[in-house]
Amino acid sequence: MKNYRFLILLTFIIVSFYLSGCSQSNASNDYIEKESFQMGTVISQRIYGSNAEDCANKVIQRLNNLEENMSVNIKTSTVSRINSHSGQSQAFRINNDIYNILTAADKFSKLSNGAFDITIGPLVKEWGVFTDHPHVPSPSRISELLKLVNYKSIDFGQDQMTFRLPMKGQMIDFGAIAKGYAADEAVKICRREGIKSAYINLGGNVYVVGNKPDNTPWRIGIQNPRAVDGKYIGILSVSDKTIVTSGDYERFFMKDGIRYHHIIDPRTGCPSNSDLISSTIVTDSSINADALSTATFVMGLRKSEELLKKLDGVDAIFVTKDKKVYLTENLKKDFDFQDESGEFTYVEKG
């Protein structure tokens, strides 16, 4: 099952890469394509410029540094050490990267009324969707672990750059925000290196720099949440934007005919059961898009639409369980609805 889910993800990356790429005939001759496996996913880069390869290598080095600090799968990472010392009185000194993520996480936890919560770690570990042995926990076990999930309980000393988990057994998990932060860092490198055109994909977290070399927008395929072969429901034309999707198809397991996906609702302790199967956020900050794609997926269509009205420069594509596709107003001119399956309905609001 794990390999099957990875194949779905890889297929999506390839399709998205294909749609966004340029043909050799109209592209700059100076470009590099690189793939690496970091932060638990495939990282794809297509960077244009005479220094493209040097830039791509700097991105890989930066992502390695972030992974070493933030991965719960690396015992020596700062996040792992914070988790292993939960319930103790001593606070950890944190670096700028973790400080920035904690600050953003706090913001979106408050905005979403807890639909986004980095203290979800104990439940993520218990369900084990990211492992080879996922299982459905008992209701009593879920209730027990829910006592540890509360973003308001953490001790975040913003002035002193310190952090502490006050309850023994608490765990932070940056899985719904770290790739977004990493994408922003990758784009900072590109811009610092003078790159004018680039496509960066961190396992579905896409960020495009500028236009394509032929000065046309990048074309990004929005995946059909129910297709297993990378087919899409539409194409989005964008420049200098990040596109981040959360969906129930990304990682899941089946038990007794029921799909259990990886996006846990911090309020119930179970995989989110809102009316959404896919939430795509389009904006210019990937850390914001990453957190919001998860939060809106958990919140559901109506509450998410209300939330986005309060935020400037943030747009979305929502796909509901009844296979309807909703777009925020600003995206309509840039979205080409192309449902190859014929199963989805594009809902255009007046």
C-alpha positions in Angstrom: 0.0 0.0 0.0 2.8 2.4 0.9 4.4 1.9 -2.6 1.0 2.4 -4.2 0.5 5.7 -2.5 4.0 6.8 -3.5 3.3 6.0 -7.1 0.2 8.2 -7.0 2.3 11.1 -5.7 5.1 10.5 -8.2 2.6 10.4 -11.1 1.1 13.7 -9.9 4.5 15.3 -9.8 5.3 14.1 -13.3 2.0 15.3 -14.8 2.4 18.7 -13.1 6.0 18.9 -14.3 5.0 18.1 -17.8 2.2 20.7 -17.9 4.5 23.4 -16.5 7.5 22.7 -18.6 8.7 24.3 -21.8 9.6 22.6 -25.1 13.3 22.7 -26.0 12.5 24.9 -29.0 11.2 27.9 -27.1 13.1 27.5 -23.8 16.3 29.0 -22.6 19.3 26.7 -23.3 20.6 27.4 -19.7 18.5 25.3 -17.4 18.7 22.4 -15.0 16.3 19.7 -14.0 17.0 18.0 -10.7 15.2 15.5 -8.5 16.0 14.6 -4.9 14.3 12.7 -2.1 14.1 15.0 1.0 11.6 15.7 3.7 9.9 12.4 3.0 9.0 13.2 -0.6 10.3 13.8 -4.1 11.6 17.3 -4.8 11.6 18.4 -8.4 13.4 21.5 -9.7 13.5 23.1 -13.1 15.5 26.3 -12.9 16.5 28.6 -15.8 19.7 30.7 -15.9 23.4 30.4 -16.4 23.8 29.6 -12.7 20.9 27.2 -12.6 22.8 24.2 -11.4 24.5 26.0 -8.6 21.2 27.4 -7.5 19.5 23.9 -7.5 22.4 22.5 -5.4 22.0 25.3 -2.9 18.3 24.5 -2.6 19.0 20.9 -2.0 21.6 21.8 0.7 19.1 24.2 2.4 16.3 21.5 2.4 18.7 19.0 4.0 19.4 21.5 6.8 15.7 22.0 7.4 15.0 18.3 7.4 17.8 17.7 10.0 16.1 20.2 12.3 12.4 19.5 11.8 11.9 15.8 10.9 10.2 13.7 13.6 11.9 10.7 11.9 15.4 11.9 12.7 16.1 11.3 16.4 18.7 14.1 16.6 16.5 16.8 15.1 15.4 19.7 17.3 11.8 18.7 16.9 12.5 15.2 18.0 14.4 16.4 21.0 11.6 18.8 22.0 9.1 15.9 21.7 11.2 13.5 23.8 11.5 16.1 26.6 7.7 16.9 26.7 6.5 17.5 30.3 9.8 18.7 31.5 10.4 22.2 32.9 13.4 23.1 30.8 12.6 25.1 27.6 14.5 24.5 24.4 16.4 27.3 22.6 15.1 27.3 19.0 16.6 28.7 15.8 15.0 31.1 13.4 13.5 28.4 11.1 11.6 26.8 14.0 10.6 30.1 15.4 9.2 31.2 12.0 7.2 28.0 11.7 5.9 28.2 15.2 4.8 31.8 14.7 2.9 30.9 11.5 1.4 27.8 13.1 0.1 29.9 16.0 -1.5 32.3 13.6 -3.3 29.7 11.5 -4.4 27.7 14.6 -6.1 30.8 15.9 -7.6 31.8 12.5 -9.0 28.3 12.0 -10.2 27.9 15.6 -8.0 24.8 16.0 -8.7 23.1 12.7 -4.9 23.4 12.2 -2.8 22.3 15.2 0.8 21.3 15.3 0.3 19.4 18.6 -1.5 16.7 16.5 1.7 14.6 16.7 0.5 11.9 19.2 -2.6 11.1 17.0 -0.6 11.1 13.7 1.8 8.6 15.3 -1.0 6.5 16.7 -2.9 6.2 13.3 0.4 5.4 11.5 -0.9 6.4 8.1 2.7 7.3 7.1 4.0 3.9 8.1 3.8 0.4 6.8 1.5 -0.6 9.6 -1.4 1.8 9.9 -4.4 0.9 12.1 -7.6 2.3 13.4 -7.2 3.2 17.2 -9.9 2.4 19.7 -12.3 5.3 20.7 -10.8 5.1 24.2 -7.3 5.5 22.9 -8.3 8.5 20.7 -10.0 10.1 23.7 -6.8 9.6 25.7 -4.6 11.2 23.1 -6.9 14.1 22.4 -6.1 15.4 25.9 -2.6 16.1 24.6 -3.7 18.0 21.5 -4.1 21.7 22.2 -2.1 24.4 20.5 -3.0 26.8 23.3 -1.1 24.7 25.9 2.3 25.1 24.4 4.9 27.3 26.0 6.3 29.5 23.2 8.7 32.2 24.4 8.7 34.4 21.4 10.9 37.1 23.0 13.4 34.5 24.3 13.3 32.2 21.3 12.3 29.2 23.5 9.8 26.5 23.2 8.4 23.8 25.6 5.7 21.2 25.6 4.2 21.2 29.1 2.4 17.9 29.1 4.3 14.5 29.0 3.5 12.7 25.8 2.8 15.8 23.8 4.4 15.9 20.3 4.6 18.6 17.7 4.4 17.6 14.0 5.3 20.0 11.3 4.1 17.7 8.5 1.3 20.2 7.5 3.5 23.3 7.3 7.3 22.4 6.9 7.2 21.8 3.2 5.5 25.2 2.7 8.3 26.9 4.7 10.9 24.9 2.7 9.4 26.0 -0.6 9.6 29.6 0.5 13.2 29.1 1.4 13.9 27.5 -2.0 12.4 30.5 -3.8 14.4 32.9 -1.6 17.5 31.2 -2.9 16.3 31.5 -6.5 15.7 35.2 -6.2 18.9 35.8 -4.4 20.7 34.1 -7.2 19.0 36.2 -9.8 16.8 33.5 -11.2 13.9 34.8 -13.2 12.1 31.6 -14.1 11.8 28.4 -12.1 9.5 25.6 -11.1 9.9 23.9 -7.8 7.7 21.0 -6.5 8.0 19.6 -3.0 5.8 16.6 -3.3 2.8 18.5 -4.5 3.7 21.9 -2.9 4.4 23.8 -6.1 6.0 27.3 -6.3 6.7 28.9 -9.7 9.1 31.9 -10.0 8.2 34.4 -12.7 6.9 33.2 -16.0 8.2 30.4 -18.2 11.2 31.5 -20.4 8.8 32.2 -23.3 7.1 34.8 -21.0 3.9 32.8 -20.7 2.4 31.8 -17.4 3.2 28.4 -15.9 0.4 25.8 -16.3 -0.2 23.6 -13.3 -2.5 20.6 -13.4 -5.0 20.3 -10.5 -5.3 16.6 -9.7 -8.5 14.7 -9.9 -8.8 13.5 -6.3 -10.3 10.2 -7.4 -8.0 9.3 -10.2 -5.1 7.0 -9.6 -3.2 7.8 -12.8 -2.4 11.5 -12.3 -5.3 12.8 -14.4 -6.5 16.3 -13.6 -9.7 18.3 -13.3 -8.3 21.5 -14.6 -5.3 23.6 -15.4 -4.3 26.8 -13.6 -2.1 29.4 -15.3 0.0 31.3 -12.8 3.2 33.4 -12.3 5.1 34.0 -9.1 2.6 31.9 -7.1 2.5 28.8 -4.9 -0.1 26.1 -5.3 -0.6 23.7 -2.4 -3.2 21.0 -2.2 -4.4 18.9 0.7 -6.5 15.9 -0.1 -7.8 12.6 1.2 -6.1 10.8 -1.8 -2.5 11.7 -0.9 -1.9 9.1 1.8 -4.5 6.7 3.1 -5.3 3.1 4.0 -8.4 1.0 3.6 -10.0 -1.0 6.4 -13.3 -2.8 6.0 -14.1 -0.8 2.9 -13.5 2.5 4.6 -10.8 5.0 3.5 -8.8 6.4 6.4 -6.6 9.3 5.2 -3.7 11.2 6.8 -5.3 14.5 7.6 -6.4 14.2 11.2 -9.0 16.6 12.6 -7.5 17.9 15.9 -10.9 18.3 17.4 -12.1 14.6 16.9 -8.8 12.7 16.7 -10.0 11.0 13.5 -9.4 11.6 9.8 -11.2 14.8 8.8 -14.8 14.1 7.7 -15.7 17.5 6.2 -17.5 17.8 2.9 -14.1 18.3 1.1 -11.9 15.8 -0.6 -9.4 18.3 -1.9 -8.4 21.9 -1.0 -6.0 23.8 -3.1 -4.6 27.2 -1.9 -3.1 29.7 -4.3 -1.1 32.6 -2.9 2.4 34.0 -2.7 3.5 32.4 0.6 3.9 28.7 0.6 4.0 28.3 4.4 0.6 30.1 4.5 -0.7 28.0 1.7 0.5 24.8 3.4 -1.2 25.6 6.7 -4.4 26.9 5.0 -4.8 23.9 2.7 -4.9 21.6 5.8 -7.1 24.0 7.8 -9.6 24.5 5.1 -9.8 20.8 4.3 -10.7 20.1 7.9 -13.1 23.1 8.2 -15.1 22.3 5.1 -16.4 24.4 2.2 -18.6 27.0 3.8 -16.4 27.9 6.8 -13.4 28.0 4.5 -15.0 30.4 2.1 -15.8 32.7 5.0 -12.2 32.4 6.3 -10.7 33.3 2.9 -12.8 36.4 2.7 -10.8 37.8 5.7 -7.4 37.1 4.0 -5.8 39.2 1.3 -4.2 37.6 -1.7 -5.4 34.1 -0.9 -7.4 32.1 -3.4 -8.6 28.5 -3.5 -10.0 25.6 -5.5 -12.3 23.3 -3.4 -13.5 19.9 -4.5 -16.4 18.4 -2.5 -17.4 14.8 -1.8 -20.3 15.2 -4.3 -17.7 16.0 -7.0 -18.3 19.7 -7.4 -15.5 22.2 -8.0 -15.6 25.6 -6.4 -13.2 28.5 -7.1 -12.7 31.8 -5.5 -13.5 34.7 -7.8 -9.9 35.8 -8.6 -9.0 32.4 -10.0 -11.8 32.1 -12.6 -9.9 33.9 -15.3 -6.8 31.7 -14.8 -8.5 28.3 -14.5 -9.4 26.0 -17.4 -11.8 23.3 -16.2 -10.8 20.1 -18.0 -12.4 17.1 -16.3 -11.2 14.1 -18.3 -13.3 11.7 -16.2 -16.6 13.6 -16.8 -17.5 13.0 -13.1 -17.1 16.5 -11.8 -19.2 19.7 -12.0 -17.6 23.2 -12.1 -19.8 25.4 -10.0 -19.6 29.0 -11.3 -21.2 31.4 -8.8 -22.7 34.6 -10.1 
